[in-house]
Amino acid sequence: MSEPLLEVRQLLCERDDRVLFENLDFSLNVGEVLQIEGTNGSGKTTLLRILCGLTSHYEGDIFWHGELRTQAREAFNRSLLYFGHQPGVKAVLTPLENLHWYSAMHPSMDASRVLWALEQVGLRGYEDVPCHMLSAGQNRRVSLARLYMNDAILWILDEPFTAIDKQGVAQQEALIAQHAINGGAVILTTHHELTMPGPLRRLNLDQVRETL
């Protein structure tokens, strides 16, 4: 069997003198979708930020293609799309300007897909409207449009369905499933009950803590 795409070994994280998780081991292979579960405060967002390299407040090892992520940071960053809990949209910019800004910052983003991506998320006709004039759901869709523009293998998504209607949720589920089928991999958190096709694994941080 080939080595995992991403592997976590003996991960430990404390916050405010409280252990969020300890001795955490898991791996992710190409073609898989992994849902991180747990109650509020269990460390779901913290775990995603650790995996992305956005915080160093942890102990343990993270491997990318069998190499320590710290030694493969450039390759890892090129292969990653991180979608944070907040939309991350600049209110003074239009959807078009936001996506062009994203694509300039991230080499995995294809600027030629901007208009098509906005159409896919239902924002055709809103391309040049400043984002502060859009609803919370529309701003979320601006951010979600990045999923249609990138060639990253690994998607790490923190609550991607927030403020999205049922039709939008179903569309994003299908996109996530298709990304895995096409040779990608996804780690996500969501309070939504996923119904996507294909293999779906779950990791519950509450259950991990109960074994401590």
Summary of the structure (lengths in Angstrom):
residues: 212
radius of gyration: 17.3
end to end distance: 30.5
largest distance: 52.8
contacts: 633
relative contact order: 0.20
helix: 36%
strand: 26%
